[in-house]
Amino acid sequence: MNDNALEQQFQITLSLYLLSKDKIDEHFPEAPDIEEKWSEIIAAFMPDAIREFNEYPTAVFGWMMYIGMAVAKYWDLDWELYSKVENLYIYLRDRIDFDHLDDYILEKVLMLDHDAAKELQNLVIECAEKINLEIIHMQIEPGTKEAFHAVVDALHQFYLFGSAIELKALGYHMTKLGE
């Protein structure tokens, strides 16, 4: 899925955890339409992420996972329409605000009931805490280029895994060709 060592480490952590919870398939989905939106989403997301990260790192990671879920849901609903949205992150954020983006996606995009939303919220929190602890244990000096790249690498994985979780929830099951 990627050749960056740090990003690969985050990928392994999230993959093992989410596989143990049966939230993703063993074969990671290849969704070029969803991946194609990453660069514009991260560019728009970073100003909000930088502002919030020091006090709320797990929220920043979690929000990106929710964004990945929302993009996958839009891909399934009507990609012809949603692929034309100038920036899906801004589109989502401006429906409510950054602080309540999770609630908006859970309720209005994924349309989950209270119990399902709570379950998914707990899963996202667990993922965010795991990766945040990994970054803390790396003892990367805050505010450095290395720290910035670690966060962006983690965010990329949260986006991809968010989309993988939603694709599986929507009934897409990924298997290797020939299985």
N, C-alpha and C positions, 0 to 999 in steps of 0.2 A: 504494500500500500504506500510506503514512503521509504526514502533512503536516508533521512535525517536521524541520527542515533538518539537524540533526546526525544524527538517526536515518536520514534519507534518505541522507546521505553514507556511513554504515556499510552501509546496504542496497546501495548501488551498489558499494562495494568488495567486499563478500561475493558479490554477484551476479556481477560480472565474473569473479572468481576461480573460483567454483564452476561457472559456465557453461563456462569454459575447460577445466575438468576433467571436464565432462559429468556432474556430480553433481546438477544441478537442471535443470528444464525452463525454457525462456525465459519462458513464462507462469507466473507464480508461483501456487502452489495457493491456492485459497480454501478454508480449512478452519475454519469458524466454531466447530466443536466443540473443536478444538485451541486456537484463539485464546481461546476463552472461559475456558480454564484458566489463562491467563497471570497474571491479577491475584493469584490465590491462590498460584500457584507462586512468583512474585517476592516476595510478602510473606513467605513462609516461608524463601525462599532468602537474602534479604538479610542476616540476622544472620550466617550462615555466610560469605557473600561478603565482608562488611565485615571480619570477623575475618581472612580469608585474603588479601584483595586486595593489600595492600602488598607482601607477600613473593611471592605467586603469582598475579599478575593474569591470566596466560594460562590457568592452571588454572581460575580462576573463570569466564572466558569459555567455555573448552572444556566445562566441566561443564554449562553452560546449553545448549550445543549438543547434548550427549548427552541431556539431559533432554527437549529438543524431539524428538529421535529416539525416545526411549522412549515419549513421549506419542503420537506418530504410530503407533508399533508397537501400543500398547494400543488405539488407535482402530481399527486394522485387525483386531486379534485379537477383541476383544469390548468394544466401547464401552459397550454396555448395562451391563456389569459395571464396567469401569474408570471410567466417568464418575461412578459413585457413590462412588468413593474420596474421602475427605474432602480430602486434599491429596496429589497425585501426587508432588510433590517429597519430602515427608516419608516417604511410602510407599517411594519408591526409596532415599532416604538411610538409612532405618532398616533396610533389608535388609542393610546392611554398615556403612558410615560415610562421612563426607564425603570423606576422602582416597582411598578406593577406589571411589567412585561410578562413575568411568569404566570400570573393570574389570568391575564388576557389570553395567552396562548393556551393554557390548560382549559379555560372555560369557553372561549369564543372560536378558537381555531381547531383544537383537538376535540372540543365539545364533550369533555369528560364529566361524569357525575362526581359528587364530592368524594366518595370513597376511592374511585379510580384516580382522581386528581391527587389525593393525599398519598396514595401508593407511589405514583410516578414522582411526585415531589420528593418523597423520601429516597427514592432511587437516585435522583439527580443530586440531592444533597450528599449522599454517600460517595458518589463518583467525584464530586467537586472536592470533598474533604480528602479523599485518597490522593488526588493529584496535587492539591495544595500542600499536603504533608510531604509528598515526594519532593516538591520544589524546595520546601523549607529545609529538608534534610540534605539537599545538594549544597547548602550554604553558599548560594550565589549572592553576591553583594547586591542589595536592592538599588534600583536606579541605574544600573549598568546596562550596557548593550546586551550582555549575556542574559541578564534578568529579563529584559524586554523580549528577547528571542525565545526564552523558555516559556514565557506566558503566551506568546503568539503560537508557538508549537502546540502548547496544551490546548489553546482555544480551537485550533484547527481540528484536533482530535475530538474535542467536545462537539463541534459542529458535525463532523462525520458520524460519530456514534449516536448523536441525537437523531440524525436522519436514518441510521440503521435501526434504531429502536422503533421509530415510527413506521418504517417500511415493514418491519416484521409485524407490528400491531395491526397494520392494514391488510395483512395476509400475504405479503410477498415473502416467499421463502427462498433463500439463496442456497443453491447447491452447485457444485462443480459440474461442468458439462460432462455428460457421460454417466452420471450417477442415476 
